[in-house]
Amino acid sequence: MLGIMEGVVYLPLHGGHTPPKLFRYMVSLTRPLIKYMVDELGEEEVLKRFSNPFFFQAFSCIVGFDWHSSGTTTVLTGVLSKALEGLDINLNIVGGKGKYARSIPDQLDKYDVDKERLLKISRIAAKTDTVLLQDGYDIYHHAIMFIDEDRWIVIQQGMNTEIKYARRYHWSWEKGLDLRYLNEPHISIITPRYERGIINLTDHNSLEAKKTMLDILRDGGLKRDLQRLIDRSRHSLYRWIQKSGGDIDIPKDVLVLPKKINWEEVKKIYLDKPSSYGELLSYKGYTKQTVRALTLISKLIYGEEIGWRDTVKYTFVVGGKDGVPYPIDYKTYKNLIDFFEEAVENSGLDRRKKRDMLRRLHKNIKI
């Protein structure tokens, strides 16, 4: 099984860097926490927890980062990467922001896994949230956390610089993914912000349109149909915008025809004739612009329905980096680190004694 998306979180873009002291503390607390969790739950269950956007967000708050910052994703990924170094557990993480995401192929060489399978998963997740789900957020962070090639999660984040928000996407191996049409890969999208007028080809309403798009590419009819659309766009496209706008509030810029399509790359798709969207996503020619053209052709010429709609509680323990809801309490932070290091060292204790330790933590650490 290749997996399914777990959910999405919106986060405002924040500048600045994590103070080095705070980062060191975050790593120092995360290391015994992960060891303790693995001892209690097992590696697979810990991996499942991090695929959940709520858990990921809460864990970031536990170790002292901002719940409402885009840096939550990049910093916690970096903290996990550092904390997992040298631990005698089979949890690994590669990737990150920018150059770290691009170096995933090289990073995977260090692990005894099916590298090509994990890379395929990585590319499908990234391309789906870039090309099939055009929601205005450009992916700039991409990481894979895994036990092996069959048990993995993908955590990636997109940025919308105009509204200064980030959007985080979680993928998990747990449920099978429809590689033929990549239909409904999202379990949920968790966000306070609802985007309007997006192109969502993962929506179930887009299934027939995707079949039409695949046929157009395999038959070599994209250029012909696009010209037909351009010839009639001055009047029929305008009337369609006016008609549809009242029903589903699609902004006009969603329907702007693409200015540039790489026809040589499209020709490669035509010659190879891929049989599924899982294959189609691997082609460089299957870009946002190509999808945009296919979307309009499928709707306006062939009458297929398109999904335009967005498919849409955190606890602080030691404070937050920006002083929200209060500054980092380093004394409490040190107590937490000491406690969980002791807990890990005594992980062989029976459950009654472990509960006693947790009661002691609750009694001695006042937040």
FIVEX-246530 format. One record per residue (C-alpha): residue number from 1; residue in three letters; x, y, z. Coordinates in Angstrom, 1 decimal. Last residue first. Example, Ala and Ser with C-alpha at 12.3 -4.5 7.8 and 13.67 -1.06 7.14 Angstrom:
2
pt num=2 residu=SER east=13.7 north=-1.1 up=7.1
pt num=1 residu=ALA east=12.3 north=-4.5 up=7.8
***
This chain:
367
pt num=367 residu=ILE east=2.7 north=25.1 up=34.8
pt num=366 residu=LYS east=3.4 north=23.5 up=38.2
pt num=365 residu=ILE east=5.9 north=20.7 up=38.0
pt num=364 residu=ASN east=6.3 north=18.8 up=41.3
pt num=363 residu=LYS east=2.9 north=17.2 up=41.7
pt num=362 residu=HIS east=2.2 north=16.3 up=38.1
pt num=361 residu=LEU east=5.7 north=14.9 up=37.7
pt num=360 residu=ARG east=5.3 north=12.9 up=40.9
pt num=359 residu=ARG east=2.0 north=11.5 up=39.6
pt num=358 residu=LEU east=3.9 north=10.4 up=36.5
pt num=357 residu=MET east=6.5 north=8.6 up=38.5
pt num=356 residu=ASP east=3.8 north=6.8 up=40.5
pt num=355 residu=ARG east=2.2 north=5.7 up=37.2
pt num=354 residu=LYS east=5.6 north=4.3 up=36.2
pt num=353 residu=LYS east=5.7 north=2.4 up=39.4
pt num=352 residu=ARG east=2.3 north=0.8 up=38.8
pt num=351 residu=ARG east=3.2 north=0.0 up=35.1
pt num=350 residu=ASP east=6.2 north=-2.2 up=36.1
pt num=349 residu=LEU east=9.7 north=-0.8 up=35.9
pt num=348 residu=GLY east=11.8 north=-1.7 up=32.9
pt num=347 residu=SER east=11.6 north=1.9 up=31.6
pt num=346 residu=ASN east=13.8 north=3.0 up=34.5
pt num=345 residu=GLU east=16.4 north=4.7 up=32.3
pt num=344 residu=VAL east=13.6 north=6.1 up=30.2
pt num=343 residu=ALA east=11.8 north=7.5 up=33.1
pt num=342 residu=GLU east=15.0 north=9.1 up=34.5
pt num=341 residu=GLU east=15.6 north=10.8 up=31.1
pt num=340 residu=PHE east=11.9 north=11.8 up=31.2
pt num=339 residu=PHE east=12.2 north=13.5 up=34.6
pt num=338 residu=ASP east=15.5 north=15.2 up=33.9
pt num=337 residu=ILE east=14.2 north=16.7 up=30.6
pt num=336 residu=LEU east=11.0 north=17.8 up=32.3
pt num=335 residu=ASN east=12.8 north=19.4 up=35.2
pt num=334 residu=LYS east=15.1 north=21.3 up=32.8
pt num=333 residu=TYR east=12.0 north=22.6 up=30.9
pt num=332 residu=THR east=10.4 north=23.7 up=34.2
pt num=331 residu=LYS east=13.5 north=25.8 up=34.9
pt num=330 residu=TYR east=13.7 north=27.0 up=31.3
pt num=329 residu=ASP east=10.2 north=28.5 up=31.4
pt num=328 residu=ILE east=9.9 north=29.7 up=27.8
pt num=327 residu=PRO east=7.9 north=33.0 up=27.7
pt num=326 residu=TYR east=4.1 north=33.0 up=28.2
pt num=325 residu=PRO east=1.0 north=32.3 up=26.0
pt num=324 residu=VAL east=2.8 north=33.1 up=23.7
pt num=323 residu=GLY east=6.3 north=34.4 up=24.5
pt num=322 residu=ASP east=7.5 north=34.2 up=20.9
pt num=321 residu=LYS east=9.2 north=30.9 up=21.6
pt num=320 residu=GLY east=6.3 north=29.4 up=23.5
pt num=319 residu=GLY east=5.7 north=28.3 up=27.0
pt num=318 residu=VAL east=6.8 north=25.1 up=28.8
pt num=317 residu=VAL east=3.8 north=22.9 up=28.6
pt num=316 residu=PHE east=1.4 north=24.5 up=26.1
pt num=315 residu=THR east=-1.6 north=22.5 up=25.0
pt num=314 residu=TYR east=-3.2 north=22.6 up=21.5
pt num=313 residu=LYS east=-6.6 north=22.6 up=20.9
pt num=312 residu=VAL east=-11.5 north=21.1 up=4.8
pt num=311 residu=THR east=-11.8 north=19.7 up=1.3
pt num=310 residu=ASP east=-11.5 north=23.1 up=-0.5
pt num=309 residu=ARG east=-14.1 north=23.4 up=-3.2
pt num=308 residu=TRP east=-13.6 north=23.6 up=-6.9
pt num=307 residu=GLY east=-14.1 north=19.9 up=-7.7
pt num=306 residu=ILE east=-14.7 north=19.6 up=-11.5
pt num=305 residu=GLU east=-17.7 north=18.3 up=-13.3
pt num=304 residu=GLU east=-17.3 north=17.2 up=-17.0
pt num=303 residu=GLY east=-19.0 north=19.2 up=-19.7
pt num=302 residu=TYR east=-16.7 north=18.1 up=-22.5
pt num=301 residu=ILE east=-15.8 north=21.5 up=-23.9
pt num=300 residu=LEU east=-16.1 north=23.8 up=-20.9
pt num=299 residu=LYS east=-15.4 north=21.4 up=-18.0
pt num=298 residu=SER east=-12.8 north=19.1 up=-19.5
pt num=297 residu=ILE east=-11.2 north=21.8 up=-21.5
pt num=296 residu=LEU east=-10.9 north=24.1 up=-18.4
pt num=295 residu=THR east=-9.4 north=21.3 up=-16.3
pt num=294 residu=LEU east=-7.0 north=20.2 up=-19.1
pt num=293 residu=ALA east=-5.7 north=23.7 up=-19.4
pt num=292 residu=ARG east=-5.1 north=24.1 up=-15.7
pt num=291 residu=VAL east=-3.6 north=20.6 up=-15.5
pt num=290 residu=THR east=-1.1 north=21.6 up=-18.2
pt num=289 residu=GLN east=-0.3 north=24.8 up=-16.4
pt num=288 residu=LYS east=0.1 north=23.2 up=-13.0
pt num=287 residu=THR east=2.5 north=20.7 up=-14.6
pt num=286 residu=TYR east=2.3 north=17.3 up=-16.1
pt num=285 residu=GLY east=5.2 north=17.9 up=-18.5
pt num=284 residu=LYS east=7.7 north=16.8 up=-15.9
pt num=283 residu=TYR east=6.1 north=13.3 up=-16.0
pt num=282 residu=SER east=6.0 north=11.3 up=-12.8
pt num=281 residu=LEU east=2.5 north=12.4 up=-12.0
pt num=280 residu=LEU east=1.1 north=10.6 up=-15.0
pt num=279 residu=GLU east=2.2 north=7.2 up=-13.7
pt num=278 residu=GLY east=0.1 north=7.5 up=-10.5
pt num=277 residu=TYR east=-2.6 north=9.2 up=-12.6
pt num=276 residu=SER east=-3.0 north=5.9 up=-14.5
pt num=275 residu=SER east=-2.6 north=4.3 up=-17.9
pt num=274 residu=PRO east=0.4 north=6.3 up=-19.2
pt num=273 residu=LYS east=0.4 north=6.7 up=-23.0
pt num=272 residu=ASP east=4.2 north=6.8 up=-23.6
pt num=271 residu=LEU east=3.9 north=8.7 up=-26.8
pt num=270 residu=TYR east=1.2 north=11.1 up=-25.5
pt num=269 residu=ILE east=3.1 north=11.7 up=-22.3
pt num=268 residu=LYS east=6.3 north=12.4 up=-24.2
pt num=267 residu=LYS east=4.3 north=14.9 up=-26.4
pt num=266 residu=VAL east=3.3 north=16.8 up=-23.3
pt num=265 residu=GLU east=7.0 north=17.2 up=-22.5
pt num=264 residu=GLU east=7.6 north=18.6 up=-25.9
pt num=263 residu=TRP east=4.6 north=20.8 up=-25.6
pt num=262 residu=ASN east=5.8 north=22.6 up=-22.5
pt num=261 residu=ILE east=2.8 north=24.8 up=-21.8
pt num=260 residu=LYS east=2.9 north=28.5 up=-21.3
pt num=259 residu=LYS east=0.2 north=31.2 up=-20.9
pt num=258 residu=PRO east=-2.3 north=29.1 up=-18.9
pt num=257 residu=LEU east=-5.9 north=30.1 up=-19.4
pt num=256 residu=VAL east=-7.3 north=32.2 up=-16.6
pt num=255 residu=LEU east=-10.2 north=30.4 up=-14.9
pt num=254 residu=VAL east=-9.0 north=30.6 up=-11.3
pt num=253 residu=ASP east=-8.4 north=34.3 up=-11.9
pt num=252 residu=LYS east=-12.1 north=34.9 up=-12.4
pt num=251 residu=PRO east=-13.0 north=34.0 up=-8.8
pt num=250 residu=ILE east=-15.3 north=31.0 up=-8.3
pt num=249 residu=ASP east=-18.2 north=31.8 up=-6.0
pt num=248 residu=ILE east=-19.9 north=28.4 up=-6.1
pt num=247 residu=ASP east=-23.4 north=29.3 up=-7.4
pt num=246 residu=GLY east=-23.2 north=32.9 up=-8.3
pt num=245 residu=GLY east=-19.9 north=32.6 up=-9.9
pt num=244 residu=SER east=-21.0 north=29.7 up=-12.1
pt num=243 residu=LYS east=-23.2 north=31.8 up=-14.4
pt num=242 residu=GLN east=-20.9 north=34.8 up=-14.7
pt num=241 residu=ILE east=-17.8 north=32.6 up=-15.2
pt num=240 residu=TRP east=-19.7 north=30.6 up=-17.8
pt num=239 residu=ARG east=-20.7 north=33.7 up=-19.7
pt num=238 residu=TYR east=-17.1 north=34.9 up=-19.8
pt num=237 residu=LEU east=-15.9 north=31.5 up=-21.0
pt num=236 residu=SER east=-18.5 north=31.5 up=-23.8
pt num=235 residu=HIS east=-17.7 north=35.0 up=-25.0
pt num=234 residu=ARG east=-14.1 north=35.7 up=-25.3
pt num=233 residu=SER east=-13.1 north=32.0 up=-24.7
pt num=232 residu=ARG east=-14.5 north=30.6 up=-27.9
pt num=231 residu=ASP east=-11.3 north=30.6 up=-30.0
pt num=230 residu=ILE east=-9.1 north=29.9 up=-26.9
pt num=229 residu=LEU east=-11.2 north=26.8 up=-26.0
pt num=228 residu=ARG east=-10.9 north=25.4 up=-29.5
pt num=227 residu=GLN east=-7.2 north=26.1 up=-29.4
pt num=226 residu=LEU east=-7.0 north=24.1 up=-26.1
pt num=225 residu=ASP east=-8.8 north=21.3 up=-27.7
pt num=224 residu=ARG east=-6.4 north=20.9 up=-30.5
pt num=223 residu=LYS east=-3.3 north=21.3 up=-28.3
pt num=222 residu=LEU east=-4.6 north=18.7 up=-25.8
pt num=221 residu=GLY east=-5.7 north=16.1 up=-28.3
pt num=220 residu=GLY east=-2.8 north=13.7 up=-28.3
pt num=219 residu=ASP east=-5.0 north=10.7 up=-27.7
pt num=218 residu=ARG east=-3.2 north=9.7 up=-24.4
pt num=217 residu=LEU east=-3.3 north=13.3 up=-23.1
pt num=216 residu=ILE east=-7.0 north=13.7 up=-24.0
pt num=215 residu=ASP east=-7.9 north=10.3 up=-22.5
pt num=214 residu=LEU east=-6.1 north=11.2 up=-19.2
pt num=213 residu=MET east=-8.0 north=14.4 up=-19.1
pt num=212 residu=THR east=-11.3 north=12.7 up=-19.7
pt num=211 residu=LYS east=-10.7 north=10.2 up=-16.9
pt num=210 residu=LYS east=-9.7 north=13.1 up=-14.7
pt num=209 residu=ALA east=-13.0 north=14.9 up=-15.5
pt num=208 residu=GLU east=-14.9 north=11.7 up=-14.5
pt num=207 residu=LEU east=-13.3 north=11.7 up=-11.1
pt num=206 residu=SER east=-13.5 north=15.5 up=-10.4
pt num=205 residu=ASN east=-16.5 north=15.3 up=-8.1
pt num=204 residu=HIS east=-14.7 north=12.9 up=-5.9
pt num=203 residu=ASP east=-12.2 north=15.7 up=-5.1
pt num=202 residu=THR east=-8.5 north=14.9 up=-5.7
pt num=201 residu=LEU east=-8.7 north=17.2 up=-8.8
pt num=200 residu=ASN east=-9.1 north=20.2 up=-6.5
pt num=199 residu=ILE east=-8.7 north=23.5 up=-8.4
pt num=198 residu=ILE east=-9.3 north=26.2 up=-5.9
pt num=197 residu=GLY east=-12.2 north=28.7 up=-6.0
pt num=196 residu=ARG east=-12.4 north=29.4 up=-2.3
pt num=195 residu=GLU east=-9.9 north=28.5 up=0.4
pt num=194 residu=TYR east=-11.2 north=27.8 up=3.9
pt num=193 residu=ARG east=-9.0 north=29.0 up=6.8
pt num=192 residu=PRO east=-9.4 north=27.6 up=10.3
pt num=191 residu=THR east=-7.8 north=24.3 up=9.1
pt num=190 residu=ILE east=-8.0 north=20.6 up=9.5
pt num=189 residu=ILE east=-8.2 north=18.8 up=6.1
pt num=188 residu=SER east=-9.5 north=15.3 up=6.5
pt num=187 residu=ILE east=-8.9 north=11.7 up=5.4
pt num=186 residu=HIS east=-7.5 north=13.1 up=2.2
pt num=185 residu=PRO east=-6.7 north=10.8 up=-0.8
pt num=184 residu=GLU east=-10.1 north=11.3 up=-2.4
pt num=183 residu=ASN east=-9.4 north=9.9 up=-5.8
pt num=182 residu=LEU east=-5.7 north=9.5 up=-6.9
pt num=181 residu=TYR east=-7.0 north=8.4 up=-10.3
pt num=180 residu=ARG east=-5.3 north=5.0 up=-10.9
pt num=179 residu=LEU east=-3.1 north=5.2 up=-7.8
pt num=178 residu=ASP east=-6.0 north=4.9 up=-5.5
pt num=177 residu=LEU east=-4.1 north=4.9 up=-2.2
pt num=176 residu=GLY east=-4.3 north=2.2 up=0.4
pt num=175 residu=LYS east=-4.7 north=3.1 up=4.0
pt num=174 residu=GLU east=-2.0 north=3.1 up=6.7
pt num=173 residu=TRP east=1.0 north=4.6 up=4.8
pt num=172 residu=SER east=0.4 north=8.1 up=6.0
pt num=171 residu=TRP east=0.4 north=11.6 up=4.6
pt num=170 residu=HIS east=0.2 north=14.9 up=6.4
pt num=169 residu=TYR east=-0.1 north=18.3 up=4.7
pt num=168 residu=ARG east=0.9 north=21.6 up=6.3
pt num=167 residu=ARG east=-0.4 north=25.0 up=5.0
pt num=166 residu=ALA east=1.5 north=28.2 up=5.4
pt num=165 residu=TYR east=0.1 north=31.7 up=5.6
pt num=164 residu=LYS east=1.3 north=35.1 up=4.6
pt num=163 residu=ILE east=-1.8 north=36.1 up=2.5
pt num=162 residu=GLU east=0.3 north=36.8 up=-0.6
pt num=161 residu=THR east=3.2 north=34.6 up=0.3
pt num=160 residu=ASN east=1.1 north=31.4 up=0.3
pt num=159 residu=MET east=3.5 north=28.7 up=1.5
pt num=158 residu=GLY east=3.2 north=24.9 up=1.4
pt num=157 residu=GLN east=4.3 north=22.4 up=4.0
pt num=156 residu=GLN east=5.2 north=18.7 up=3.8
pt num=155 residu=ILE east=5.0 north=15.8 up=6.3
pt num=154 residu=VAL east=5.2 north=12.4 up=4.7
pt num=153 residu=ILE east=4.7 north=9.2 up=6.8
pt num=152 residu=TRP east=6.2 north=5.8 up=6.5
pt num=151 residu=ARG east=5.7 north=2.1 up=7.1
pt num=150 residu=ASP east=6.2 north=0.0 up=3.9
pt num=149 residu=GLU east=9.7 north=1.3 up=2.9
pt num=148 residu=ASP east=10.9 north=0.9 up=6.5
pt num=147 residu=ILE east=10.5 north=2.6 up=9.8
pt num=146 residu=PHE east=9.8 north=6.0 up=8.3
pt num=145 residu=MET east=9.7 north=9.8 up=8.6
pt num=144 residu=ILE east=9.7 north=11.6 up=5.3
pt num=143 residu=ALA east=10.2 north=15.3 up=4.9
pt num=142 residu=HIS east=9.1 north=18.0 up=2.5
pt num=141 residu=HIS east=9.2 north=21.8 up=3.0
pt num=140 residu=TYR east=8.8 north=24.4 up=0.2
pt num=139 residu=ILE east=5.5 north=23.3 up=-1.3
pt num=138 residu=ASP east=3.6 north=26.2 up=-3.0
pt num=137 residu=TYR east=0.3 north=27.0 up=-1.5
pt num=136 residu=GLY east=-2.4 north=28.6 up=-3.7
pt num=135 residu=ASP east=-4.9 north=25.7 up=-3.5
pt num=134 residu=GLN east=-4.0 north=23.8 up=-6.6
pt num=133 residu=LEU east=-4.6 north=20.3 up=-5.5
pt num=132 residu=LEU east=-3.7 north=18.1 up=-8.5
pt num=131 residu=VAL east=-0.5 north=19.9 up=-9.3
pt num=130 residu=THR east=1.3 north=20.8 up=-6.0
pt num=129 residu=ASP east=-0.3 north=18.6 up=-3.4
pt num=128 residu=THR east=-0.4 north=15.7 up=-5.8
pt num=127 residu=LYS east=3.2 north=16.3 up=-7.0
pt num=126 residu=ALA east=4.6 north=16.3 up=-3.5
pt num=125 residu=ALA east=2.8 north=13.2 up=-2.3
pt num=124 residu=ILE east=3.6 north=11.3 up=-5.6
pt num=123 residu=ARG east=7.2 north=12.3 up=-5.4
pt num=122 residu=SER east=7.8 north=11.2 up=-1.9
pt num=121 residu=ILE east=6.0 north=7.9 up=-2.4
pt num=120 residu=LYS east=8.2 north=7.2 up=-5.4
pt num=119 residu=LEU east=11.3 north=8.1 up=-3.4
pt num=118 residu=LEU east=10.3 north=5.7 up=-0.7
pt num=117 residu=ARG east=9.9 north=2.9 up=-3.3
pt num=116 residu=GLU east=13.2 north=3.8 up=-4.9
pt num=115 residu=LYS east=15.1 north=3.7 up=-1.6
pt num=114 residu=ASP east=13.9 north=0.2 up=-0.6
pt num=113 residu=VAL east=15.4 north=0.3 up=2.9
pt num=112 residu=ASP east=18.7 north=-0.3 up=4.6
pt num=111 residu=TYR east=19.4 north=3.3 up=5.4
pt num=110 residu=LYS east=22.3 north=5.7 up=4.7
pt num=109 residu=ASP east=21.4 north=5.9 up=1.0
pt num=108 residu=LEU east=18.2 north=7.6 up=2.0
pt num=107 residu=GLN east=20.0 north=10.9 up=2.7
pt num=106 residu=ASP east=21.3 north=11.1 up=-0.9
pt num=105 residu=PRO east=17.8 north=10.7 up=-2.4
pt num=104 residu=ILE east=16.4 north=13.1 up=0.2
pt num=103 residu=SER east=18.8 north=15.9 up=-0.8
pt num=102 residu=ARG east=16.2 north=18.1 up=-2.4
pt num=101 residu=ALA east=14.2 north=18.2 up=0.8
pt num=100 residu=TYR east=17.3 north=19.3 up=2.7
pt num=99 residu=LYS east=18.0 north=21.9 up=0.1
pt num=98 residu=GLY east=14.7 north=23.6 up=0.7
pt num=97 residu=LYS east=13.2 north=22.7 up=4.1
pt num=96 residu=GLY east=13.2 north=19.2 up=5.5
pt num=95 residu=GLY east=14.3 north=15.8 up=4.2
pt num=94 residu=VAL east=15.0 north=12.6 up=6.1
pt num=93 residu=ILE east=13.6 north=11.0 up=9.2
pt num=92 residu=ASN east=14.3 north=7.7 up=10.9
pt num=91 residu=LEU east=12.6 north=5.5 up=13.5
pt num=90 residu=ASN east=14.1 north=2.1 up=14.1
pt num=89 residu=ILE east=15.3 north=2.6 up=17.7
pt num=88 residu=ASP east=18.7 north=2.6 up=19.3
pt num=87 residu=LEU east=19.0 north=6.3 up=19.4
pt num=86 residu=GLY east=22.2 north=7.7 up=17.8
pt num=85 residu=GLU east=20.5 north=10.5 up=15.9
pt num=84 residu=LEU east=16.8 north=10.5 up=16.5
pt num=83 residu=ALA east=16.9 north=13.7 up=18.5
pt num=82 residu=LYS east=18.6 north=15.6 up=15.6
pt num=81 residu=SER east=16.1 north=14.6 up=13.0
pt num=80 residu=LEU east=13.2 north=15.1 up=15.4
pt num=79 residu=VAL east=14.4 north=18.6 up=16.2
pt num=78 residu=GLY east=14.8 north=19.4 up=12.5
pt num=77 residu=THR east=11.2 north=18.2 up=11.8
pt num=76 residu=LEU east=10.1 north=20.2 up=14.9
pt num=75 residu=VAL east=11.7 north=23.3 up=13.5
pt num=74 residu=THR east=10.4 north=23.1 up=9.9
pt num=73 residu=THR east=6.8 north=22.3 up=10.9
pt num=72 residu=THR east=6.4 north=24.6 up=13.8
pt num=71 residu=GLY east=8.1 north=27.4 up=11.8
pt num=70 residu=SER east=4.8 north=28.2 up=10.1
pt num=69 residu=SER east=3.8 north=29.5 up=13.5
pt num=68 residu=HIS east=0.5 north=29.1 up=15.4
pt num=67 residu=TRP east=1.5 north=26.5 up=18.0
pt num=66 residu=ASP east=4.7 north=28.3 up=18.8
pt num=65 residu=PHE east=7.5 north=26.0 up=20.0
pt num=64 residu=GLY east=8.2 north=24.8 up=23.5
pt num=63 residu=VAL east=8.7 north=21.0 up=23.6
pt num=62 residu=ILE east=5.1 north=20.3 up=24.5
pt num=61 residu=CYS east=3.8 north=22.8 up=21.9
pt num=60 residu=SER east=5.6 north=20.9 up=19.1
pt num=59 residu=PHE east=4.1 north=17.7 up=20.4
pt num=58 residu=ALA east=0.6 north=19.3 up=20.3
pt num=57 residu=GLN east=1.1 north=20.3 up=16.6
pt num=56 residu=PHE east=2.3 north=16.8 up=15.6
pt num=55 residu=PHE east=-0.5 north=15.2 up=17.6
pt num=54 residu=PHE east=-3.1 north=17.3 up=15.9
pt num=53 residu=PRO east=-1.7 north=16.8 up=12.5
pt num=52 residu=ASN east=-1.7 north=13.0 up=12.8
pt num=51 residu=SER east=1.1 north=11.4 up=10.9
pt num=50 residu=PHE east=3.2 north=11.9 up=14.1
pt num=49 residu=ARG east=1.0 north=9.5 up=16.0
pt num=48 residu=LYS east=1.2 north=6.8 up=13.4
pt num=47 residu=LEU east=5.0 north=6.8 up=13.7
pt num=46 residu=VAL east=4.7 north=6.4 up=17.4
pt num=45 residu=GLU east=2.4 north=3.5 up=16.9
pt num=44 residu=GLU east=4.8 north=1.8 up=14.5
pt num=43 residu=GLU east=7.8 north=2.3 up=16.9
pt num=42 residu=GLY east=6.2 north=0.7 up=19.9
pt num=41 residu=LEU east=3.7 north=2.2 up=22.4
pt num=40 residu=GLU east=5.3 north=2.2 up=25.8
pt num=39 residu=ASP east=9.0 north=1.8 up=24.9
pt num=38 residu=VAL east=8.6 north=3.8 up=21.8
pt num=37 residu=MET east=6.9 north=6.6 up=23.7
pt num=36 residu=TYR east=9.7 north=6.6 up=26.3
pt num=35 residu=LYS east=12.4 north=6.7 up=23.7
pt num=34 residu=ILE east=10.6 north=9.5 up=21.9
pt num=33 residu=LEU east=10.2 north=11.5 up=25.1
pt num=32 residu=PRO east=13.9 north=10.8 up=26.1
pt num=31 residu=ARG east=15.1 north=12.4 up=22.8
pt num=30 residu=THR east=12.5 north=15.2 up=22.5
pt num=29 residu=LEU east=13.5 north=16.8 up=25.8
pt num=28 residu=SER east=17.2 north=17.2 up=24.9
pt num=27 residu=VAL east=16.3 north=18.2 up=21.3
pt num=26 residu=MET east=13.9 north=20.9 up=22.5
pt num=25 residu=TYR east=16.5 north=22.1 up=25.0
pt num=24 residu=ARG east=19.1 north=22.4 up=22.3
pt num=23 residu=PHE east=16.7 north=24.3 up=20.1
pt num=22 residu=LEU east=15.8 north=26.7 up=23.0
pt num=21 residu=LYS east=19.5 north=27.5 up=23.5
pt num=20 residu=PRO east=20.1 north=28.0 up=19.8
pt num=19 residu=PRO east=17.2 north=30.6 up=19.7
pt num=18 residu=THR east=14.8 north=29.4 up=16.9
pt num=17 residu=HIS east=15.0 north=31.7 up=13.9
pt num=16 residu=GLY east=13.2 north=34.8 up=12.6
pt num=15 residu=GLY east=10.1 north=35.2 up=10.4
pt num=14 residu=HIS east=6.6 north=33.9 up=11.0
pt num=13 residu=LEU east=4.2 north=32.8 up=8.3
pt num=12 residu=PRO east=0.8 north=32.0 up=9.7
pt num=11 residu=LEU east=-0.1 north=28.3 up=10.1
pt num=10 residu=TYR east=-2.8 north=26.2 up=8.4
pt num=9 residu=VAL east=-3.0 north=22.5 up=9.2
pt num=8 residu=VAL east=-3.8 north=19.6 up=6.8
pt num=7 residu=GLY east=-4.9 north=16.0 up=7.2
pt num=6 residu=GLU east=-4.1 north=12.3 up=6.9
pt num=5 residu=MET east=-3.2 north=11.9 up=3.3
pt num=4 residu=ILE east=-3.3 north=8.2 up=2.2
pt num=3 residu=GLY east=-0.9 north=5.4 up=1.7
pt num=2 residu=LEU east=1.2 north=3.5 up=-0.8
pt num=1 residu=MET east=0.0 north=0.0 up=0.0
***
